[in-house]
Amino acid sequence: MMPELNFSIQIASQLANIPARTLFRKWSKAALRVDTEVTIRIVDAQEALELNSTYRGKDYATNVLTFPLTETPHLMGDIIICAPVVEAEAKAQNKSLEAHFAHLTVHGILHLHGYDHETEAQAELMEAIEIQILAKLGYANPYLITEDAN
C-alpha cells in the first residue's frame, strides 16, 4: 500500500517560473516511505537567510531547509525551498529549473524521513536514494554536473 501524503504548498517567492503545485506533490509522493504531512514553502532569499541564520546559525540563504515536527501518528514537517538560490544553482550546474526543484523536494522529503548527509556513508546512501527516485520521475542524476546543458 502506498503511503499517504497530506500536502500543502505556499508560494512566498517573486520568482516567475516556479513549477506547478501538482509537480511538487508528485515529487513529494515519489519520495515517501511512510504516511507524511508536509508543507512546502517556496521563499525568496531574505526569508531563507533569516531561517538559516535563526535555526542553523548560518549567515546565508541556502537552497533547502527541512524542519521535522513529529513522527507520530505520522511524519510531519515543513520544507523551505529558496527559489532564487535554486535558480542560480540550476544555471550554474546546467540543469533545468524543474529538475533542480524536483531534486530539492525529494531531498527535503528524505530529510523528513530521517536521512542525512553529515557523514560520507550517510551522504552516499541519501544520494543513491535520491538518484533512484529522480530516475523513476524521469530526471537525470542530479550529482552529475555537466559543462554543457545539451
N, C-alpha and C positions, 0 to 999 in steps of 0.2 A: 504494500500500500504506500502511495506517495505521501510524503509529509505535507501537512497543511501550512499554507502561508497566509498570514494576516498582514497586509501590506498597505502602507501609505507613503506618499511622496510629497515633499514640499519643495517647491522651486523658489528659492530666495536669491537667485543669481540673475544678473542682467545679460548673461551670455545668450546670444540669439539662437544658436544651433544645438541646444540641449536635446538629446534623444527623447523620443516619446515615452510617456509613463509606462505604456504597455511593454516596452523593451526592458525597462528597469525591473518590472515584475517578472518577466520571462527569465532574465539573468539571475535574479534572486532565487526563483524556484529551482533553477538548474543546479544551484549550489547547496540546496537544503539537504540536511541529513536527518533532521528531526523537525517536529512542528515548531514554527517560528513566527513571532510577531515582530515586525521591523518597520521603522520609519526611516526613510532615506531623505536627507535634506541636502539639496544642491545649493551651495553658497558661493559668495564671492570671496575674494582674498582677505578682506578685513575680518569677516566673521571667522574664517578658517584660522587666521593668525591669532585672534583672541582666544578661540577654543584651544588651539595647540599650546599657546602660552599658559593659559589657566590650568589645563589638565595634564600637560606633559612638560611644562617648563621650557618649551622650545619657542624661540622668537622668530618664527616664520610660518607662512601658510603652507600646509602640507596637502598632498593630494587626497588622502582619505583618513578619516578618524573613525574608530568604532568604539561605541560605548555600550558594552553588555550591561543589562539592567537586572535580569534574573534568569534562572534556569528552570524554575518551576512555576506553574504547571507545564510551561513550555519555554523555549528560549525567547527572550525579549530584549530588544536593544535598538539603538539608533546608530545610523551610519551617516557621516557627514562627508560629502564629496565636494571639493573646491573646484568649480568649473574652470576658472582661469588657469589654475595650475595644471589641470587635466589637459586643457587645450594646448598650453605651452609644451608639456611633455609629449603629447601626441605629435606635434610638429617636429620637435627635436628628435624623436625616435622614428620618424617616418611611418606613423601608424594613423589609421583613421580615428577621428574623434570618437565615433561609435565603438570601435574595438577597444579603445582605451577606457571609456566609461564602462563597457562590459567587464573588462578585467578588474577594474577597481571595485565594481559592485560585487563580483564574485569574491574578490579579496576580502572585502568588508564582511560579507556573509560568513566566510570561513573563520574570520576572527571571532564573530559571534559564537561560532561553534567550538571555540577554544583553540583553534590553530594559531600558531605564532611563528615568527621568524627571528627569534632572539639568538638562537644558535644555528650553526651551519646545518645540522641534521634537521632541525625544525623547519628551516628555510627550504631545504631540499624537498621535504615532504609536502609542505604547503604549495610550493611552486609546481610540483608534479601533479597535485590535485587540481590546481588552477588550470594548468595546461590541458589536462584531460577534459575538464568541464568546458573550457572555452572551445576546444576542438569539436566537442559534441554540438556546440552552438554555432559552429562554422567559422570560428575565428582562429587566426594563426597563433602560434606560440608567442605570448607577449614578452618573453625574455630574450627572443632573438631580435636584436636591434640591427636594422639594416641601414646602409648608407643611402639607398635609393628606394623610394616608395613604389617603384614599378613592380 
